[in-house]
Amino acid sequence: MTPPGATSDTSDESVLLTVEDGVGVVTLNRPARLNAMDTAMQHALPARLAEAADREDVRVIVLTGAGRGFCAGADLGVLTGLGEGDEVVMPGRDFLIARTIAKPVIAAVNGPCAGIGMVFALACDLRFSTPEAKFGTGFARRGLVAEQGLAWLLSKLVGAGAAMDLLLTSRVIDGSEAHGLGMVDQLHSESALLPAALDYARTLAAGSSAVSMGVIKWQLQKAQETTLWQALDDADEITKRSLAGRDFVEIGSTLTREATPTYPPIPPGRLGDEPPLHLIPPTSSTARSPS
């Protein structure tokens, strides 16, 4: 399942990054352990995603697992000793970095996706899966709670009742049921899963403005937390900037139906609480104008 392309040069092989055709593929790479998270992966995954976010040649990111699994949760070795007086240092927002990246992030769930693996998948913008892939929370069964914002992420996708059921029972569901609940967006066979995710990502990378995709991602995320009227106010502010911005004025406004647009990369930056006006560049003429 490891995709082709240019591999990022690093000595840490627990998470890989390959880049091709505008798509960065981040691969969890502990196949013998179904990509269960160990200490190395705990640090490498946020770093790899940040690297893909900051590369100009990456417009869309696909997150997947090597071998037969996506991520089977935390390796039990990571948890050993935490209940015996060791200091627990939580990762904060590191595992939710996908939500701050101003690029679409697609999870290709190719096998078991449990515990912290579900956090990784649900923090992405879209999820592709096989019908047979297994999803499970597992926390209540082990005497734990919904970690890393999973209660929020899950309930936003499947509703409070279904989220309560999955969290309280720790029952395992397959990709088909996850799709029916709204947790998974597309189903594909095992052999077609990664090609389908890559084809979708390449289509976005080739035909959509990177700036538009990043700002729309912020709008959709913000819509989960605010009112219609605040969303309208935010849209008005952003729309005024985009109508005078580089991508629309110099490319989009004269684009014919048959043409394939060639948009520049999105400027560097992360998504935060405020409208991402900093990600919408001015026109070239405006940028050259004296202040």
N, C-alpha and C positions, 0 to 999 in steps of 0.2 A: 504493500500500500504506500510505500515511500515514493513520492512523486519525483520526476526528473527536474533538472534546472540547476541554477547556480547555488551552491551551498554556502551559507555564511561561514567565514573562517573563525573557528573557535575550538578550544580544547574540550568544551563541555558538550557532550553528545546526548544528554538526557532530553533535550529539546532542540530540534533542528529547524532551520529556516532555509527554504529554497525559493527562488524568485524566477518567474518566467512569464512573459506576455502580460506584464502589469499585475500579476497575482503573486502574493507572498504566501507560501504554504508553511504553516508552523505545525510541526509534527512532534507529538509526545512520543518519546523514543525509549521506552522500557518494555518492549513487547513480551519478554519472558514473564513479566509481572502484570500483564494486561495494562501497562502504562500507569500503574498505581503511583501516586505521588510520593517521592522520597525527598530528602532535604535538598539534593541537587536540583530536582525539578521545581521545587518550591521557589527557588531563586531564579532558575533559568527561564521558566515560562513567562513571567512578567517582563524579563529582560528581552526575550525574543520578540514578544508582541510589541514592546516599545521600539525595538530595532526596526521591525516591519513598518510601524507607524511613522517612523522618521525618514524612511527611505523614499526618495522621489520616484524611484522606478516601481514602487508598490502602490497600487490604487485600491486593491481589494485584498482582504486577508482570508484565508481558509485555515481553520484549526481542525486537526484530525489526529488520529493515533496510529502508530505503527503496528503491524501485525493484526491480531484478531480483536483488539479492544480499543476503545476510545480512552477512558480512564476509569479504572475500577475503584476509585476512591483513594484515600490516603493509605500508604503502606503502613501496616501495623507497627513496623519498626519505628516509624516517626512518632507514634503515640506512646511508645513504651516509656514508662517513668514519669509521664506527665501527671499521673495521679499520686505520685510518691514524693511530692515536695519540689520537683523541678519547676523553675519559673516558666510560665507559659507566655510566650510573646506572639501575639496575634499578628497576622499579615496586614491588617488594616484594609486598605482599598486595593492592594496589589493584585489580588486574584480577580478583581472586577475591572481591571485596566481596559478590557475590550470595550466597555461602555464609554470610556473617555477618549478612545481613538476616533479621530474624525475621518474614518474610512469604514466601509461595510466590513463586518467580520462574520464569516459563515462557519458554523460548526458542521463538520461531516462526521456524524456519529456512526462509526463502523463496527461497534461492538459494545460490551459492557460499559455503562455510564452510570456511576454510582457515587453517592456522597459528594465529595469535593469535585468529582468529575461532572456532576450535574450543575454545580455552580459554574464551572468553566463553560459548559455548553449553554446554559441559560443566560449567561452574561453576553453571549453573542447576539447578533442582530437577526440571524436566520439559522434554522437548524434543518439539515438534511440527514436522513437516517435510513437504515434498512428496516424492513418490517420485523426482522428477528432480533434487532438490537435490544438489549435489556437496560431499563432505566429503574433506578431505585434510590431512595433517600438513605435508609439504613440507620439514621441517627437514633430514633427512639428505641430501636432494638438493642442498641449498644449503650443505652443510658445517656445519650447525648442530646443536643438540641439542634434546631435548624441553623447551621452556621453560615457565615459569610453572606448574609442577606438572602439566603435561599427562600425563606418564607415569603419575602417580598417578590422576588423574581418569579417564583412558582405561581403564587396567587394571581399575579398580573397576567400570566399566560393561560391558566386553566380555571381561574375563579377560586374563591375562598373555600368552597365546599370540597372540590376535588383536591385542592392543595392540602386541606386538613386531612382528608382520607389518606393521601399518599405519605404525608409526614407522620401521622399517628400510627398507621399500620406497618409502615416500612415495606409494604408489598411491592413486588417487582412487576413492572409492566413491560410489554414489548413495544417495538416501534409503531406497530399498527395502532395500538391503543393510545400511545402518546400522540400520534397524529390525530386521532379522533378527539382527543382532549384539547388540541391546539398547541401542544408543547413542541411538536415537530411540524415543519412547514411542507416538506416534500419527502416522499418515500421512493427509494430506488433499491434495486437488487444489490447484493454485495459487490458484484463485479462492476456495476454501473455507478455506484455511489460517488466515489471520488471523481471519475470523469464528469459526472453530471454537475457536481459542485464546482469543478474547475471550469466547465463550459459556461455555467451561469456567471461565475466571477469574471471570466474573460469578456463576456458580453457587457457586463457593467463597466469593466475597465476600458473597453474599446469605444463604447457609445455614449456614456454618461459623463457629465462634468464632475470631476473629482470634488470641486468646491460645492456643487449642488448636493452631491451625495452626503458629504460631511455635514452640511447645514441641515438637510432634511433629517438626517439621523438625530441631530440635536432636537429638532422640532418634535419628532415622534417620541423621543425619550421624555422631553419636558411635558408633552401632552398627558403622560401617565400621572403627572404630579400636580397638575394645575387645572384651571377652569377653561371653558371655551373662550371666554372673553379675554383672559390673559393670553391664551394661544393666539387670538386674533390680534391683540396689541403687539405681541412678539413678531407675528407674521408680517404685519404692516411695516415694522421697523426694518426687518430683514429684507423684505421685498423692495423697499425703497433703495436699499444699498445694492441689491442684486441687479435691479434695472439699470443702474449706473455703473455696474461692475464690469470687469474685464471679460468674463466668460460670455455674458449675454451681449454686450455691446459689440465686441470684436468677433464673435463667432456665432452665438445662438440667434441673434436678431436677423441674420442673413442666411441662415441654414435652410437649404431646400430639403424637400421630403426625401429625395434619393441620396443626399450627401451623407458621408460618414464624418462626424466632427472629430477634430483633433484638439483636445483641451489640454492646457498646461497642467502641471501637478498642483495640488492644493498646497498653500503655504504651510509652514510648520506651525504646530499648535495643538492643544488638546481641547476637548469639550468640557465645559464647566457649567456653572449655574446661570451665567449671563448669556444673552444671544451672541453667537460667535461671529460678530461682525468683522473681527480681525482675520477671519478665514476668507473673506470676500475681497479680492484685490481690486483696486481701482483700474481704470483703463490705462493703457500705456501712456497716452497723452497727458492724462491727469497725473500719473506718477512722475512725469518729467517736468510738470509745471512748477515754477518757483513758488515757494511758500509766501 
